[in-house]
Amino acid sequence: MTKKRRTHVASFKARVALAAIRGDMTTAQLASKYGVHGNQISSWKKRLLEGAADIFADGRRRKEEPSANEEELFEQIGRLKMEVEWLKKKSADLS
């Protein structure tokens, strides 16, 4: 008979990983306390440390520099506005 694999919820993994980071107990002590393998605790601890920066990352998007295509379009808009103003002025002179 084979053992069924256990799955742990994220809150349990976080609690165990935080306990491992705290360093109050050894990995072996944590493994016996929580009933998981020491390698699993080390893996969760490593993942927590690697992903900790993402928790505090700024979720707002930074304003990106306009691409070359956007700059070209803005230049074209500027030229067209100048042409429209020139045409308005000339048509007013003709009237």
SVG drawing of the C-alpha trace seen along z (x, -y; Angstrom):
<svg xmlns="http://www.w3.org/2000/svg" viewBox="-15 -89 34 91">
<polyline fill="none" stroke="black" stroke-width="0.4" points="0.0,0.0 1.4,-3.4 1.2,-6.5 -0.9,-9.3 1.0,-12.5 0.1,-15.3 -0.5,-18.8 0.0,-21.8 -1.8,-25.1 0.2,-28.3 -0.4,-29.6 1.1,-26.4 4.2,-26.7 4.6,-30.3 4.3,-29.6 7.0,-26.8 9.3,-28.9 9.1,-31.9 9.8,-29.6 12.9,-28.4 14.0,-31.9 13.6,-32.9 16.1,-30.3 14.7,-29.5 14.8,-25.8 16.9,-23.6 15.5,-22.2 15.3,-18.8 13.2,-20.1 10.9,-22.0 10.5,-18.8 9.4,-16.8 7.2,-19.6 5.3,-20.2 5.6,-16.6 7.4,-17.5 10.8,-16.6 13.7,-18.8 14.5,-19.2 11.0,-20.5 11.4,-23.1 14.7,-24.2 13.0,-24.5 10.2,-26.6 12.6,-28.8 14.6,-29.4 11.5,-30.2 10.4,-32.7 13.7,-34.4 13.9,-34.6 10.3,-35.9 10.3,-38.3 11.2,-41.2 8.1,-40.7 5.9,-41.2 7.1,-44.7 7.4,-45.5 5.5,-48.6 2.4,-47.3 2.0,-50.6 3.4,-50.7 6.3,-53.0 5.9,-55.6 7.8,-54.2 9.7,-56.2 7.9,-56.6 9.1,-54.3 10.5,-55.4 7.2,-54.8 5.3,-56.9 7.9,-59.8 7.4,-59.7 3.7,-59.9 3.9,-62.9 6.1,-64.7 3.6,-64.0 0.8,-65.3 2.7,-68.5 3.4,-69.0 -0.3,-68.5 -1.4,-70.9 1.0,-73.6 -0.4,-72.9 -4.0,-73.3 -3.2,-76.6 -1.4,-77.8 -4.4,-76.8 -6.8,-78.5 -4.8,-81.7 -4.5,-81.6 -8.2,-80.9 -9.1,-83.8 -6.8,-86.1 -8.6,-84.9 -12.1,-85.6"/>
</svg>
